[in-house]
Amino acid sequence: MSFLAHVHLLEEESEEEPKLKYERLSNGVTEILQKDAASCMTVHDKFLALGTHYGKVYLLDVQGNITQKFDISPVKINQISLDESGEHMGVCSEDGKVQVFGLYSGEEFHETFDCPIKIIAVHPHFVRSSCKQFVTGGKKLLLFERSWMSRWKSSVLHEGEGNIRSVKWRGHLIAWANNMGVKIFDITSKQRITNVPRDDISLRPDMYPCSLCWKDSVTLIIGWGPSVKICSVKERHASEMRDLPSRYVEIVSQFETEFYISGLAPLCDQLVVLSYVKEVSEKTEREYCARPRLDIIQPLSETCEEISSDALTVRGFQENECRDYHLEYSEGESLFYIVSPRDVVVAKERDQDDHIDWLLEKKKYEEALMAAEISQKNIKRHKILDIGLAYINHLVEKGEYDIAARKCQKILGKNAALWEYEVYKFKEIGQLKAISPYLPRGDPVLKPLIYEMILHEFLESDYEGFATLIREWPGDLYNNSVIVQAVRDHLKKDSQNRTLLKTLAELYTYDKNYGNALEIYLTLRHKDVFQLIHKHNLFSSIKDKIVLLMDFDSEKAVDMLLDNEDKISIKKVVEELEDRPELQHVYLHKLFKRDHHKGQRYHEKQISLYAEFDRPNLLPFLRDSIHCPLEKALEICQQRNFVEETVYLLSRMGNSRSALKMIMEELHDVDKAIDFAKEQDDGELWEDLILYSIDKPPFITGLLNNIGTHVDPILLIHRIKEGMEIPNLRDSLVKILQDYNLQILLREGCKKILVADSLSLLKKMHRTQMKGILVDEEDICESCLSPILPSDAAKPFSVVVFHCRHMFHKECLPMTSMSSPVQFCNICSAKHRGPGSAILEMKK
């Protein structure tokens, strides 16, 4: 039976998560406590031992089932002690009986004393033959040891300070409490090493007994009344020993609690404290016994910090006293047993399942889900999916539909059945739009009906949202023809709705009905029309729609048409654009920029188009085209009085004088006339220019400034009339002289460089010709083609080697004439005075 229904937190509901959970130990314990009352209990990792007021000792499993029963005495069992192995047990009772026996090997010791025996503790390693020791306490503390003759002998460790009421044995140390305080005895050195006096002597020691607990082999925790002391056993330094014990005790922490302590247990570096609580009634102003508390506290040096506090509803707590409660614990599993006469409660640390329970109870679903994901290997009672579904339901109940829908992605994962269930649930509450962005589109894929249901929902109320889903969802998720029909039905009501038309075009595209899609895109002048044409190769469908495409975006249309000449010919495009010369010009201009020859048949037409729509590009066109009829171009340019273009055409047709005359008479631009004369580099043109300029002072100034490097300036200066006023004449003459000096300097510099280079090359040639040339057996005579060297090296031979690396037997060369003693290579003789003109002669 769960104890949660019987355990209450302190009266107000706390937002802080409890540290422990509780269960009532039931089964056999329930049967025992219906007829008897618990007086004491001890805990082993494997089982429990419970003593009762009627002198019985029961061995229980951890679920509370009875495994063994011992009738020890007709009166109350005061204490039970087990060794670490769990094989030996010591029991003492109110009538003075003491028994120490093996659970599996029979009785070891049995004796009845003449006074009640309150405590007993067997050696932790009693199972060993060398550790057959135990202590009992009544009016004095006795140590029993078994001698080598298997006889038991006793010795008094302490007496004279009242009844011994509590004892704990750890390792070689025995701690006990009497009416005056707490003592620690070292069983190895047979010395008592400390005495910790009781603080509040006003409390009756039989009503408020001392609680002792060893945290480890050297740390003893003492709880007495409201006071807690933590003592540390330390080794004394050899220099301080003298007649003192080898160990001493230091109190490392001491503090007061709010209530009276009934039991202590360690929990890591914290303490679990069972407290007896008395409260005052507001009505009668009388004290009464309240529910006991189980606190977890963090000890500090002089105080403590409360970590958690639970008030426990144990059976019969109204009649219990402080001495009726005991706290036992299992070190291995952090289990704490709260023992009272009518009840035994087990407290244990909360696990991850309990943590998730608490989060769910507090409706902290997201934290619960996160905790489950982190600890999914450790949780036993919870499933991540169940928590997630509860979280979605909670969000829906709160009206947070978007968050609930978003969480579906993570929680439902690839479970198609759950997805479909949730979609129908969202439909019932009219929130299909909320879940639509998060529906799976690949793995898994839901039934087409699910997607169609959501598309219809959007189509009824949100065209933009509908269009977004069509763009984002793959076309194979739903029945395309069903949705196309639905859109067409809506277009009957609103035929010009651009959103619906665009969406219908996209649906046609998914359905590979590209012709209908293209028609809609062109109607809408939509940017995706070019992408659609390219992607699906729709060039055959646009041959009669070229003007529409050009009107929509001439740049993109022209680029597309030129990139696909093999699909739509240049001739077809030009014919389609015949009635739109401005578009025709754009197309032919782009064509000409790409290739000057492809559209040569249209170059004559382009002259008029450039003149009409794009004069700045006419002159570049005339310069770059070699297929343009010059007479036709000249006629058009003269009709339109395009001077620059006419000048270019006249010069290109060889009529340079007319061109120059036009520049001077029409443009009156001396600089352009000079540039033109420079380009033509014709003396007669310079003469004409001088004659035209001789009576125009500004022209004379321009000529003087620019003529120096092309024509002798004297020709111009001699023709200037005396007395003519010429602007900036002095500066022009100075410039002529400077240009002349510069020419002289350049000539001299060039001459020096030429001489230096000639000398350097001559030296290089001389060095090269002075080098030896390798002749070996593989070389042949270039005339007779036989090896150049004789097979018999002893025979005399004569070889001629030219610097061109050609080799001859001397007798294979023609005889030199007396008039020209220099011999040339027959092969390289065409090169006069070339590399073959000099020879190297080898003789032997």
KOLLOGU-881019 format. One line per 5 residues: for each residue x, y, z of C-alpha. Coordinates in steps of 0.5 Angstrom, whole numbers, plus 500, padded with zeros to 3 digits. Example, Ala and Ser with C-alpha at 12.3 -4.5 7.8 and 13.67 -1.06 7.14 Angstrom:
// residues 2
525 491 516  527 498 514 $
//
This chain:
// residues 844
500 500 500  503 507 498  504 511 504  504 518 500  496 518 502 $
498 518 509  504 523 509  503 530 509  508 536 508  507 541 513 $
501 544 512  502 549 506  503 546 499  510 547 498  513 549 491 $
519 546 493  520 539 491  521 534 496  527 530 497  524 524 500 $
518 519 498  515 515 503  512 508 504  508 504 510  512 498 511 $
506 493 510  505 485 509  507 482 515  508 488 519  501 490 518 $
499 483 521  504 484 527  502 491 529  495 489 529  496 485 535 $
503 487 538  507 494 538  514 495 535  519 497 540  526 496 536 $
528 495 529  535 494 526  537 494 519  541 489 514  542 490 507 $
539 484 506  533 483 511  530 487 517  529 485 524  523 487 528 $
523 487 536  516 488 539  513 489 546  511 482 547  518 479 547 $
518 477 539  523 478 534  521 478 527  526 477 521  523 481 515 $
524 482 508  525 489 505  517 488 503  515 487 510  514 479 509 $
516 475 515  521 470 514  523 468 521  520 469 528  523 468 535 $
520 468 542  525 471 546  521 473 552  515 475 555  516 482 555 $
519 488 551  525 487 547  529 493 548  535 492 542  537 488 537 $
544 488 534  547 484 528  554 484 525  556 486 518  555 479 515 $
548 479 518  549 472 520  549 473 528  544 477 532  544 479 539 $
538 481 543  536 484 550  530 485 553  526 488 559  527 482 564 $
534 482 563  535 476 558  541 477 553  542 472 547  547 472 542 $
546 467 537  548 465 529  542 465 525  544 459 521  549 456 526 $
545 455 533  545 459 539  552 462 542  550 465 548  544 466 553 $
544 469 560  539 472 564  541 478 569  538 481 575  536 488 572 $
533 490 565  538 490 560  537 496 555  542 495 550  546 490 546 $
551 491 541  555 485 537  562 486 534  561 488 527  566 482 525 $
563 477 530  563 472 524  570 472 525  573 467 531  578 473 533 $
572 478 534  567 474 538  565 480 543  559 484 544  557 489 550 $
551 490 554  548 495 558  544 496 564  546 499 570  553 498 567 $
557 497 561  559 490 560  564 487 555  563 479 553  569 476 550 $
570 469 548  576 465 551  580 460 547  576 455 551  570 457 548 $
568 460 555  565 467 555  568 472 560  566 479 562  569 485 564 $
566 492 566  567 498 561  563 503 565  558 504 571  556 509 576 $
553 514 572  546 511 571  543 506 566  546 505 559  541 507 554 $
544 507 547  550 504 544  553 504 537  559 500 535  564 501 529 $
570 498 527  575 498 534  570 504 537  564 503 542  560 509 543 $
555 509 549  550 514 553  548 514 560  545 519 564  551 524 564 $
553 524 557  557 520 551  563 516 552  568 512 547  572 506 548 $
577 504 544  577 496 544  584 495 541  588 500 546  582 498 552 $
582 505 553  576 510 554  578 516 549  573 521 551  567 524 555 $
562 528 552  557 531 557  550 532 556  548 539 555  541 539 558 $
540 536 564  533 538 566  530 533 560  529 526 563  534 521 560 $
529 515 560  524 520 556  528 523 551  534 518 550  540 520 546 $
541 518 539  548 516 536  550 515 529  557 513 526  557 517 519 $
564 513 518  569 510 522  572 516 525  565 521 525  560 520 531 $
554 524 531  550 525 537  543 528 538  540 529 545  534 533 546 $
534 539 541  542 539 541  546 536 535  554 535 536  558 532 530 $
565 529 533  571 527 530  576 522 533  583 524 531  590 521 532 $
594 524 538  601 526 536  606 522 539  610 528 543  603 530 546 $
601 523 548  605 522 555  599 518 559  594 520 555  590 515 550 $
593 515 543  586 518 540  582 524 542  575 527 540  574 534 537 $
567 537 536  567 540 529  560 542 529  555 543 534  548 546 534 $
541 546 536  534 544 533  527 546 533  525 540 536  527 534 540 $
531 529 536  529 521 536  534 519 531  539 521 526  542 518 520 $
547 520 515  546 522 508  552 524 504  554 530 507  547 532 510 $
544 529 516  537 526 516  533 528 523  527 524 526  524 529 531 $
519 529 536  514 535 536  510 538 541  505 543 539  500 548 543 $
493 548 542  490 555 540  483 553 543  485 549 550  492 552 550 $
495 545 552  501 541 549  499 535 545  503 531 541  504 533 534 $
506 529 528  513 527 528  518 530 523  523 528 518  528 533 516 $
534 533 512  539 539 514  546 541 512  550 542 518  555 548 519 $
560 549 524  555 553 529  548 552 526  545 548 520  541 549 514 $
534 546 513  534 543 506  527 539 507  522 538 512  516 533 512 $
511 532 517  509 524 518  502 522 519  504 515 523  499 511 526 $
498 513 534  502 519 533  498 522 538  500 517 544  507 517 542 $
513 520 546  520 522 544  523 515 546  517 511 542  520 513 535 $
527 510 532  530 512 526  534 506 523  538 506 516  541 502 510 $
547 505 508  548 501 502  541 504 499  540 510 503  533 507 506 $
531 510 512  526 507 517  521 511 522  519 506 527  514 507 532 $
509 502 536  504 502 531  507 503 524  514 503 520  515 507 515 $
520 507 509  523 513 507  528 513 501  531 518 496  526 520 490 $
529 517 483  528 520 477  521 517 476  519 521 482  522 527 480 $
517 527 473  511 525 478  512 531 482  513 536 475  507 533 472 $
503 534 478  505 541 478  504 541 471  511 543 469  510 538 463 $
516 541 459  521 540 465  518 533 465  519 532 458  526 534 458 $
528 530 465  525 524 461  529 525 455  536 526 459  534 520 464 $
531 515 459  535 509 461  534 510 468  526 511 468  522 505 469 $
515 508 470  514 513 465  515 514 457  517 520 454  511 519 449 $
506 519 454  509 525 457  509 529 451  502 527 449  500 530 456 $
504 536 455  500 537 448  494 536 451  495 541 457  498 546 452 $
491 545 448  487 546 454  491 552 455  489 555 448  497 555 446 $
495 552 440  501 554 436  506 552 441  502 545 442  503 544 434 $
510 546 434  511 541 440  508 535 436  514 535 431  519 533 437 $
514 529 441  510 525 435  517 524 431  515 519 425  509 516 428 $
504 517 422  498 514 426  499 519 432  500 525 427  493 523 424 $
490 523 431  493 529 433  491 533 426  483 530 427  484 533 434 $
486 540 432  480 540 427  475 539 432  477 545 436  478 549 429 $
486 550 429  488 546 423  492 552 421  496 552 427  499 545 426 $
499 546 418  507 548 418  509 543 422  506 537 419  511 532 416 $
513 532 409  517 526 408  518 521 413  513 519 415  508 521 410 $
501 522 412  495 520 408  493 525 402  486 526 406  490 530 411 $
494 534 407  488 536 403  483 537 409  488 543 411  489 546 404 $
481 546 404  481 550 410  486 555 408  483 556 401  476 557 405 $
479 563 409  486 565 407  489 565 400  496 567 402  497 561 407 $
494 557 402  499 559 397  505 558 402  503 551 403  502 549 396 $
509 552 395  512 549 401  509 542 400  511 537 395  506 536 390 $
506 528 391  503 529 398  496 530 396  491 529 390  493 535 385 $
487 534 381  482 535 387  486 541 389  486 544 382  479 543 381 $
478 547 388  482 553 386  478 553 379  472 553 383  474 559 387 $
476 563 381  469 563 378  468 567 384  474 571 383  477 571 377 $
482 576 377  485 574 384  493 574 383  494 569 389  490 564 386 $
492 565 379  499 564 381  498 558 385  494 555 380  500 556 375 $
504 552 380  499 546 381  499 546 373  507 546 374  507 540 379 $
502 536 374  506 537 368  501 542 365  506 547 363  502 550 357 $
497 552 362  502 554 367  506 559 362  499 562 360  498 564 367 $
505 566 368  505 571 362  498 574 364  501 575 371  507 578 368 $
511 573 373  518 573 374  518 565 374  516 565 367  523 565 365 $
525 559 370  519 555 368  521 556 360  528 554 362  526 548 367 $
521 545 362  524 546 356  518 550 353  521 554 347  516 551 342 $
510 554 346  513 561 346  515 562 339  508 566 338  509 569 345 $
516 573 344  513 580 344  509 578 351  516 576 354  520 582 351 $
514 587 354  515 583 361  523 583 361  526 585 355  533 584 358 $
532 577 361  528 575 354  533 577 350  538 573 354  534 567 354 $
533 567 346  540 568 345  542 562 349  537 558 346  538 560 338 $
538 552 336  531 552 339  528 559 337  532 562 331  534 569 330 $
530 569 324  524 567 327  525 572 333  526 578 328  520 576 324 $
516 576 331  519 583 333  517 586 326  512 591 328  516 593 335 $
522 596 332  524 598 339  524 591 341  527 589 335  533 593 336 $
534 591 343  535 584 341  539 585 335  544 590 339  545 584 344 $
546 579 338  551 584 335  555 585 342  555 577 343  558 576 336 $
559 581 330  558 576 325  552 572 327  546 577 325  550 580 319 $
544 579 314  541 585 319  546 590 319  543 594 314  537 594 318 $
541 596 324  543 602 322  536 605 321  535 602 328  541 605 332 $
540 612 328  532 611 331  533 608 338  540 608 340  545 613 337 $
550 613 342  552 606 340  551 607 332  559 609 331  561 603 335 $
557 599 331  560 602 325  567 601 327  566 594 329  561 591 323 $
565 589 317  558 587 314  555 594 314  554 597 307  558 604 308 $
554 608 302  547 606 306  550 608 312  553 614 310  546 616 306 $
542 615 313  548 619 317  548 625 312  540 625 312  540 625 320 $
546 630 320  550 625 324  557 629 323  561 624 327  559 618 324 $
559 621 317  566 623 318  568 616 320  564 613 314  568 618 309 $
575 617 312  573 609 312  571 610 305  578 613 303  575 620 303 $
579 623 308  579 630 305  572 631 305  572 628 313  577 633 315 $
573 639 312  567 637 315  570 636 322  573 643 321  567 647 318 $
561 643 321  565 641 328  570 647 328  574 643 333  581 643 331 $
583 638 337  579 633 333  582 635 326  589 634 329  587 627 332 $
584 625 325  590 628 321  594 624 326  590 617 325  591 618 318 $
598 620 318  597 623 311  602 629 309  597 632 304  592 632 310 $
596 636 314  597 641 308  590 642 308  589 643 315  595 648 315 $
591 652 309  585 652 313  588 654 319  592 659 317  587 665 317 $
584 662 324  589 664 330  586 659 335  587 653 330  594 656 329 $
595 655 336  592 648 336  597 646 331  603 649 334  602 645 340 $
601 639 337  604 639 330  611 638 332  612 631 332  608 629 326 $
610 635 321  616 640 321  613 646 325  617 651 320  612 649 314 $
607 652 319  611 658 322  613 661 315  606 661 312  604 665 318 $
602 672 316  606 678 319  602 682 324  597 676 326  596 676 333 $
596 669 335  594 667 342  599 664 347  604 664 341  610 664 346 $
608 658 350  607 654 343  614 656 340  617 654 347  613 647 347 $
616 646 340  623 647 342  622 643 348  619 637 344  625 638 339 $
630 637 345  626 631 347  626 628 340  634 629 340  635 627 347 $
630 620 345  635 619 339  641 620 343  638 615 349  636 610 343 $
643 610 340  647 609 346  642 603 348  643 600 341  650 601 341 $
651 597 348  646 592 346  650 591 340  657 590 344  653 585 349 $
651 581 344  657 581 340  661 579 346  656 573 347  656 571 340 $
664 571 341  664 567 347  659 562 344  663 561 338  669 560 342 $
666 554 346  668 547 344  663 542 341  662 535 343  663 530 337 $
662 522 338  660 516 335  653 517 334  654 523 330  653 523 322 $
656 527 316  650 531 314  652 530 307  654 522 306  650 520 312 $
655 516 315  658 516 322  662 522 323  668 519 326  672 513 323 $
671 506 326  678 505 326  681 510 331  688 509 329  686 512 322 $
687 519 320  681 523 319  679 531 318  672 533 320  669 540 320 $
664 542 325  659 549 324  657 553 330  650 551 328  652 544 330 $
652 541 323  658 536 322  661 534 315  667 530 313  672 535 310 $
672 531 303  664 532 303  664 539 303  665 543 296  672 546 295 $
672 554 297  674 559 292  680 563 292  675 569 292  671 567 298 $
675 563 303  670 563 308  666 556 308  659 556 310  654 550 312 $
651 547 306  644 546 310  644 553 313  647 557 307  641 561 306 $
642 564 313  648 569 311  653 570 316  648 566 320  651 561 326 $
653 556 320  658 561 318  664 560 322  667 553 323  671 548 327 $
676 544 324  678 537 327  684 533 324  688 527 326 $
//
